[in-house]
Amino acid sequence: MALQGTLKDFSITEIIQLIGQQLKTGVLKIRRGKNLVETSFVDGMIVHVYSNYRGEKDLIGEILVKAQLITDEQLERVLKVQKETLKYIGEILVELGLLTKEDILKVITTQIYETIYDLFWWEDGTFNFDLKLVESYKKIPFALSTEQVLLNILRMVDEWSEIEKKIFSPHLVFRKPPGIEEKSAGVLSPQSLMREKLTSEQELILNLVEGTRTVQEIIDRCLLGKFNTSEILLNLMEMGFIEVAGIRTPSLVKKVRMINFREALAFVYYGAFLILIFLLLIYFKPNFLRLFWDSKIERVNIEAPALFVHRAQLDRIKSALEIFYLERGAYPQKLEELATARLIRKDDLFYRKGVSYQYEVKDGKYILKH
């Protein structure tokens, strides 16, 4: 079957659905610029995905270390065995008794869903499907129905915008409301009675909420993926089991660790090369640049358009209002309180010189205008 074209001609849904319906075995390659995603099929079932852009943080070994299911030392040991045997990491982990098949299947399933979910946001790109034999996991039987995968991902795409309104940052921290599980006159609270009806996944997430972990850390620990974890957190919040405690942004050390140094090094090389060319031009002063050496250019003070300045001010004020609300449980009565709390500068309170923004709080919501 010769299947190739562009994503403007065929959608991801149509491509995967066609391969599944015709029970084909092979590899679907989808490219957008330098980004590549390969999805392997056996008899129309998805057995493996690979992407060249998601980075080391999404490799099975790294995922399991972040979930604290294995240590860095155990991962190094497994990688040595893999280098000698060419087996899949998941199979080696099970053979060594470090993890169960269920743990590995959970990670593989999450990888597949999140990688294909990314594809649904690609508006352009090319694809081609190669009919070929595909090597799947031998000792860990695994395959996902294309129909089931598509149904779940379409639901994810449809519901994510609503979830994102409440779980708006991976740095959000949740906590259990005080006294939620305490008995009142020997009677259990409504939440305690409802807890018996929670699913195993909801119970897992609830146990991971302890007032200091961020949403991203909970995602890393539970192996359920970004969408499922965020959806469960939202459900638990709506049921009254958890509440927002605040926002904890990553420290400078963690931010440095998140940098892809291989990509950063490429920029350093390019930057050094451009600086070298610039210095050589200054030293030798070629004739074609004499026009620039001899010209006189007067400095002109160019100010940023007022529209962009005001937009930036409004964004800073709105962000400060949300942080104030998360920290204190209510919006400030006056904008000056944001400056007092050092969330914004005093200059940001004024739309233009001598004219401040109009601010009012009504029914727990704020009105901000100029």
N, C-alpha and C positions, 0 to 999 in steps of 0.2 A: 504494500500500500504506500504510494507516494503521497505523503502528507506534508506540505510545506506552504508557507505564505507569511503574511504579516498579521499583527494583532488588530489592525484596522479592518481587515477582511473577515477574520474569524475571532471570536472572543475566546478567552481561556475556558469558559464553560463548554462551548461547542467542541473545542479541540479535545479536552479530556473526556467528554461524554462520548464522542465518536470512537475514541480508542477503547473505552470501556465496553461499549455496545458491541464492537466487532471482535472483542476478546483477543486483542493483539498483544504480542510480546516484543518489547523493544525499548528504546530510550527517546524521550521527547526533550529536545533542546530548545530553550527559549532565550533569546539574546536581546538585550537593550543596551547599546553602547558596549562598554566593557563588561557589563554584568551578564552573568550566565546562570541559568537554572536548568538542571537536568533531572527529569523525573523518570524512573524506571518502572516498567509495567511487565507483569507476567500474567498471561491469559486475561488481560483487561483489568487486572488488579494492581494497585500501586504498592510497590515493595520498597522503594528507596527514593530519596531526594538528595540533591547536592546543589549548593550555591557557592559561587566564588566570591561573594561580597559580604556575607554575613559575619565572617571573621572567626577567630579562634574561640571567642566567647560562646559560639553556638555549636562547637564540636561536642560530641557525646561525652568525652572525658572531662572537658571543662565544665559542662553542665552538671555532671555528677559530683564534681569537687565542690561547686558552689552550693549544691543541695546537701553537702556534708554527708553524702553516702559513701564516698571514698576519700582518701587523703591524697595529697600531692605525691607522696612517696609511692603509694599503691598505683597511682596513674603512671608514674615513670616505669614501674615494674611491668605493668600491662603493655605499655608502648614498646618496651624492649622485646617482649614476647611476640607482639604483633609484627615487629620488624623481622623477626626470625621465621615466623610461621605464615605471615600474610593473612591471618584470620581477622575477622571483624572484632573490634574492641568489645562489643557487647557479648559476643560468644566467649571471649577470653575471660571476661569478668564473671560470667556464669560458671565456666569450667573451674575457675580458681575459688569459687564459693564466696566471692566478695559481694555479689548481688544476685537477686532472683530474676527469672525470666520476666516477671511482671514489671519489675523496675525498668528493665531495658525496653520492654514494649511500650511503656508509658513515655519514655524519652523519645523513642523513634516516632511514635504517633504524634507527639507534640511538634517535633521537628517538621514532619510532613505537613501538618495543618498550617503552621505558621509560615513556612516557605511558600506554599501554594496561595495562602491568604495574601502574601505580598504581591503575588502575580496579578491579583485581581485589581490592583491599583496601577498597573502598567498600562498606559494609554497607547504606547507604540512599542514596536519591537518586531523581531522575526522569529519564526519557529520552523523546525523540521523534525519529523519523526523517522527514526531509523529502525527498520526491522532487524533485530539481532537477538541472540541469546543473552539473557540477563542472569547474572549470578545473584541469588538471594541468600538470606541467612539460612544456613543448613540445620543448625541445632536449635534455632529459635524460630519456629514457624510464624511468619508474619506476612499479612497482606490486607490492604484496606480496599473496600468496595468504592469504585469511583463515584457511584451514585450517592452513597452515604457521605463521602468526603465533600462532594459538591453541595449537597443539602446543608451540611453543617457550616461550610464556609459562607454560603449565601446568607445564612442566618447571622453569622458573625459580621458580615459586611453591613447587613441591614440594621443590626442592633448596636453596633459599636458607637455611633454618634451619640446615642442616648447615654450609654455607659460613660463615655468620655466627659460628659457634662459634670458628673459627680466624682468620678475617679480621674481627675484632670491632670494629675502629675504622678510620675513614678516615685517621687520623693515624699508623697503623703504618708503620714503615720497614723495608724488607727489604734484605738484602745477599747477595752471593755468598759462600759459605764460602771461607776462605783456602785456596789451593792446589788448588781444585776442578778446574782445567783443566791443572795441571802434570803432566808425564810422570814416571813412576816407573820408573827403569831402562829408559827408552826405550819404556815401555808406557803407553798412554793410560788415564786413569781411567775407571771405568764411566760416569760422567756425561758424559765427553767422547764416548764411544761412543754414548750415548743421545741426545746433542744432535743427531746426524745425523737422528734420527727425529722431531724436534720439528716441529710445524706452523709455518707462517709467522706466525700470530698468537702462538703460544707463544714463538717466537724474538724477535718484536717486544717482548713484555712482558719477556722475560729481558734484552734489551739496555737496557731502561729502568730496570732495577733496578741501582742503583749505590751504595747505602748511605746516601743522603741524601734521596731522593724519598719522599714519603708515598704511601700507596695512592691518595689522592684526586688527587695530582699525576700519578700514572701513568694513572689513569682519564682525566684531562683530556688527556694527551698522546697516548694510543693510539686514541681515538675508537671504542672497542669497547663502551662502556657499563659501568655499575657491575657488573652480574651477570657478564658475560663476563670482564671483567678480574679480578674477585675469584675466579672459578672457575679461571682460568688460573694465578693466583698460588698458589692452594691446590694445584693439580696440580704446579706447579714445586717447591713446598715439600715435597710428599710424595715427589717424585722425587730430592730432595736437591740441587737446583740453587740454591735460595735458602734463607735462614733469617731469622728475625725479628731485627732489629738494635736495635729500641727503639720508642719513641713520641715523635713530635715534634708537640706541640700548636701551633696557629697563634698567631702573635704578636698583640699588641694591635692593631697597625696592620691586620693582615689581618682580624681580627675586625670592626673598624670598617668595613672595605671590604665585608664580607659583609652589613652591615645594609641593609635596604630603607628608604632615607631617606624615600621618599614615604609609606610606612606609618608610619614613626616620626614624621613631621611631623604626621600626623593626630592621633596621641596627644598631641603637644605642644599642639595647638590645643584639644583636649578638656580637657586638664589645666589650661591657662590659663583656659578658660571656667569650670571648676569653682572654681578659686581666686578668680576675680573674684566669683562668686556668694557664696562663703563670706565674702569681705571685706565685701561689701555687707550681708550679714546681720548681721555683727558691728557694722558702723557704724550701721545704722538700728534694730537690735534690735526687730523686729516683735513684736506682742503674743503671737502663738502660740508664741514661743520663750521667753517670760518664765519658764515653768515650768522650763526648762533652766538659765536664768541663775541663778535663785534656789535651785535644788536643790543639796544638798551630797552629793557622792559620795565615799566613802572608797576609797582605793586598796587593791586586793587583789593580792597577789603570786600570780600563777597560773603554775605550772610546767608544762612540756610533759609529757604522759603518759610514764611510764618506758618503755613499750613502744616508742614512736617514737624515744626517745633511744637505746635499745639497738640498734634497727635501724640508725639512722644511724651509730652507732659501728661496728657489724659491717660495714656497707658501706664505711666509710673504711678499716677494717683489711684487708678483702678486696682493695680497689683497691690499697692500698699493697703488699700481698703480690704482686700480679700485676706491678706496676711494678718491685719488687725483683727478681722472677724474670727479667723481661725485661732488666734492667740487668746482673745477675750470673750468670744461668744456673741458679740454684737458689734455693729458698725459704730464708729465714733459719732458723737453729736455734732462736732465741728471738725472741719478739715485740719485746723491747727493742731489737733491732737496727733495727727500723723507726723507732723514735723517735730512735735515734742517727743514722740516715740522714736524719732530718728529713722522713720521709714521713707521719708522724702525730704527734700530741701525746702526751706522757706520760700525760695524763689519759685518753686513749682506750684505754689498756692495761687499765683497770679497769672491771669490770662494774658494781660499786658500790663505795663507799668501803672500801678495804682488801681487796677481792676482785677479783682479776685474771682475765682470760679464760684458759681452758685451751687450750694450743696444743701440737701435736706434729707432727713430720715423719716420714712413713713411706713408703718406696718412691717417693721423689720427689714425694709428694703431702702436703698438710697437713690436719690435723684441727683445727677451731676450734670451741669450745663454751664454755658458761658453766654 
